[in-house]
């Protein structure tokens, strides 16, 4: 009887110790859970506070460049470069060429369509309009182009460029559609909307990552981003940029003329190498060779 | 072998490797400022504006590079063998690293929202990974012994 009582007492003691240990572990676990939850709550509260403060204080209103008529000297400098200069440049220092894609050819009014999706605030659109206008001007001509600048509060701020908004383009060989989806005027956290993309154009933009500029050449080539270093345009005005394009040794000519040659070569594949005066030239042949 | 929560290396190592990959990419993007954007640029969401801002450098070193170094260290100390090591200071180093990481994240979020006024999606991915790593390391640090495995 005594032994049984001792055993029972020992068991009860062990049981009590186990309960104590279990309780201690539960307390420890509960404490750990409270600390982790407190950490989550603290981090989320800080982030939420930052979001609210950021949204309510707003940014400084940077000066906005308004569209202006393009000075004739700029348009001439951009589009009237000698064949010899273009031929000596070839691809120049251009990078990020249009890449071939498979799919339905993009046509408009019976002509291959060049589709540009960009925005006036976008610095890389500002960069890419220079060679694009030069290339397209070899196949037709623009009316109503205006100058503008990329956003003052983005990277590569205030880059001198043009806007396709309100401009028309005429060509016997290609159709050009441009959408400047936003102005360079900041409204809250974004920019003021401008042109509206059609649903299929918006889908195309999303398909290629949603970045501006997006250039679709007849559904056969696509280019996202710029094809030369945006830093080259830093601090330069339109006249300075256009004035440098006739000098084949200038880094600007190597970049902009070279990019225009590459774009021209891609467009020539859409037009069946027409017109020959554009496509059958040493500059385009050099750019095609890659 | 020291007691460690069984899930700790399985959770923290992939998070650290993911953070290392993202930070390495952002370091590359920090220097590739010339021609392309790698994430949608819709005004508020603008990776390049963040990764090339003045605040993207600390004492001349890109923040993204510091992030890559941070995640390289975290990857090393979150290896299963290191989790299993007996050194008593290791959990503290791991926790210190995780706390420093989340502190840096909060600072960088403040910079994005209040100074640069743009959000970098890739940076946000790094921030989420860092937050997850912080919670995992903290939970492992506080884990009661009965839940630990040899």
Interface residues (C-beta under 8 A of the other chain):
Chain A: X25 X28 X29 X31 X32 X35 X36 X39 X40 X43 X46 X47 X50 X51 X53 X54 X57 X59 X95 X96 X121 X122 X124 X127 X153 X154 X155 X182 X186 X189 X190 X191 X209 X210 X211 X212 X224 X225 X226 X227 X228 X229 X230 X231
Chain B: X33 X34 X35 X36 X37 X38 X39 X40 X41 X42 X43 X44 X46 X48 X49 X52 X102 X106 X109 X110 X113 X114 X117 X131 X134 X135 X138 X139 X142 X143 X144 X145 X146 X147
